[in-house]
Amino acid sequence: MHIKVKDLPNSIKSALHEISYGRDDIELFVAETISPRCPSGDGSRGVFVAIDIATGARNISYGSWGGSNMFEQKIVDVVDTPFPIPPNCAVIKGSCGNRTFVSLYLNPINAAPLLPASPVELDFDEAKCLYAFKGLKPAYRKGVYKEDALERMILRGFIKRTKVGCQITTDGRNAWSDWCKANHWSEFSAPRKDREI
């Protein structure tokens, strides 16, 4: 599930800013435990941020550039043991460098107020439209979706028009994920009629 960064508590927004995260939304995982190990590669390093949501106190741990190596033993590169996420804490985990790719992890108690009320209903054409805007580059979208489905998605707030075309919104990402879960479908493959439920 994705959540808008502007809807997060200030303590989490501040931590995201400090590690140079600039997207409008972030992927949210609900978990009770988490391992600090973060894979990374050329031009990036792992990052693990533990945040006290109430006070804003945080501990940022970075890994080695390029990932684990034999000269440095950093917690982000080598420790794979899961630790509990306390109810008053949030964890940001991922990699940073040329670009920052991170996800947010919250204890179920803290995540409950941020979760959407219920999954939305999509028909097959609407799901295909969301797939095109979530998973395909603009040059490959032509003919994948129907124009009337695109208009319905814009009206429902799942896709928005921009100066250069259209893009999927945070609500659209969540609607696509919900449709995939309900239909036992991979989020990375196009919907097919023979699999429609």
C-alpha positions in Angstrom: 0.0 0.0 0.0 1.1 3.6 -0.7 0.5 6.6 1.5 0.9 10.3 0.7 4.0 11.8 2.5 2.0 14.9 3.4 -0.4 12.7 5.5 2.4 11.4 7.7 3.4 12.7 11.1 6.0 15.5 11.0 8.6 13.3 12.7 8.5 10.9 9.7 8.4 13.7 7.1 11.5 15.2 8.7 13.4 12.0 8.6 12.4 11.4 4.9 13.7 14.9 4.1 17.0 14.3 5.8 17.7 11.2 3.7 16.7 13.1 0.5 13.4 11.3 -0.2 11.5 13.5 -2.6 8.5 11.5 -3.9 4.9 12.5 -3.1 4.0 9.0 -1.7 5.8 6.1 0.0 5.1 2.4 0.2 3.9 1.4 3.6 4.3 -2.0 5.2 2.6 -3.1 8.4 5.0 -5.3 10.4 5.8 -6.1 14.0 9.5 -7.0 13.3 12.1 -5.8 10.8 15.7 -6.6 9.9 18.1 -3.7 9.5 19.8 -5.3 6.5 19.3 -3.3 3.3 20.6 -4.5 -0.1 22.4 -1.9 -2.3 24.6 -1.7 -5.3 26.8 0.5 -7.4 26.3 4.2 -6.5 24.1 3.5 -3.5 24.2 2.4 0.1 21.7 0.9 2.5 19.9 3.2 4.9 17.9 2.2 8.0 16.2 4.9 10.1 14.5 4.2 13.4 12.1 7.1 14.5 10.3 7.8 17.7 7.0 9.2 16.3 6.1 11.3 19.3 9.4 13.1 19.9 10.9 13.0 16.4 14.2 11.5 17.8 15.8 9.3 15.2 18.8 7.1 14.6 20.1 6.9 11.0 22.4 4.1 10.0 24.0 4.0 6.6 25.7 1.0 5.0 28.8 1.0 2.9 28.8 2.4 -0.6 28.2 -0.4 -3.1 26.9 -2.7 -0.3 28.5 -5.2 2.0 32.3 -5.6 1.7 35.1 -7.3 3.6 36.7 -4.0 4.9 33.7 -2.6 6.8 31.1 -4.4 8.9 28.1 -2.0 9.2 24.9 -3.0 10.7 22.9 -2.1 7.6 25.1 -4.4 5.5 25.4 -7.5 7.7 22.8 -7.8 10.5 19.9 -9.9 9.3 18.3 -10.6 12.7 14.7 -9.2 13.0 14.1 -6.7 15.7 10.6 -5.7 17.1 9.1 -2.4 15.9 7.6 -0.8 19.1 4.2 0.8 18.9 5.6 4.3 19.2 8.2 3.9 16.4 8.5 4.0 12.7 11.2 2.5 10.5 12.4 3.7 7.1 14.4 1.2 5.2 15.9 1.1 1.7 18.8 2.5 -0.3 20.1 6.0 -1.1 22.7 7.5 -3.3 22.0 8.6 -6.9 18.3 8.2 -6.0 16.6 7.3 -2.8 14.4 4.2 -2.7 12.9 3.5 0.7 9.8 2.1 2.3 8.0 2.9 5.6 7.4 0.2 8.2 4.9 0.7 11.0 3.6 -1.4 13.9 -0.1 -2.4 13.3 -1.1 0.0 16.2 0.4 3.0 14.4 -0.7 2.0 10.9 -4.4 1.6 11.7 -5.3 5.3 11.4 -3.4 5.6 8.0 -5.0 2.6 6.3 -7.9 3.1 3.8 -11.4 2.2 5.0 -12.1 -0.6 2.5 -10.8 -1.8 -0.9 -12.4 -0.2 -3.9 -14.2 -2.1 -6.7 -12.8 -2.1 -10.2 -14.1 -3.7 -13.3 -11.7 -5.4 -15.7 -11.2 -2.4 -18.0 -10.5 -0.1 -15.1 -7.9 -2.6 -13.7 -6.2 -2.7 -17.1 -6.1 1.1 -17.2 -4.4 1.3 -13.8 -1.9 -1.4 -14.8 -1.0 0.6 -17.9 -0.3 3.7 -15.9 1.5 1.9 -13.0 3.5 -0.6 -14.9 4.2 0.7 -18.4 6.2 3.5 -19.9 4.0 6.0 -21.9 5.3 4.7 -25.3 3.9 1.2 -24.5 0.5 2.2 -23.1 -1.2 2.8 -26.5 -4.0 0.2 -27.0 -3.7 -1.3 -23.6 -6.6 0.5 -22.0 -9.9 1.9 -23.2 -10.4 5.7 -23.2 -13.7 5.5 -21.3 -11.9 3.5 -18.5 -9.3 6.3 -18.4 -12.0 8.9 -18.0 -13.6 6.9 -15.2 -10.3 6.5 -13.4 -9.7 10.3 -13.7 -13.2 11.0 -12.2 -12.5 8.6 -9.3 -9.1 10.3 -8.6 -7.0 7.2 -9.4 -5.3 8.9 -12.4 -4.6 12.6 -12.8 -3.9 14.7 -15.9 -0.6 16.5 -15.9 1.0 19.0 -18.4 2.6 16.1 -20.3 -0.1 13.5 -20.0 -1.5 11.4 -17.2 -0.1 9.7 -14.1 -1.4 7.3 -11.5 -2.1 8.7 -8.1 -1.5 7.2 -4.6 -5.2 6.1 -4.5 -4.7 4.5 -7.9 -1.7 2.6 -6.7 -3.6 1.3 -3.8 -6.7 0.4 -5.9 -4.4 -1.6 -8.3 -2.8 -3.4 -5.3 -6.2 -4.2 -3.8 -7.5 -5.5 -7.2 -4.4 -7.8 -7.6 -4.9 -9.2 -4.1 -8.6 -9.8 -4.6 -8.0 -11.5 -7.9 -4.9 -13.4 -6.9 -2.9 -11.5 -9.5 0.7 -10.4 -9.7 1.1 -6.6 -9.6 3.8 -6.9 -12.3 1.8 -8.5 -15.0 -1.1 -7.3 -17.2 -4.7 -8.5 -16.4 -6.1 -11.0 -18.9 -9.8 -11.7 -19.6 -9.4 -15.5 -19.0 -8.4 -14.6 -15.4 -11.2 -12.2 -14.7 -13.3 -13.1 -11.6 
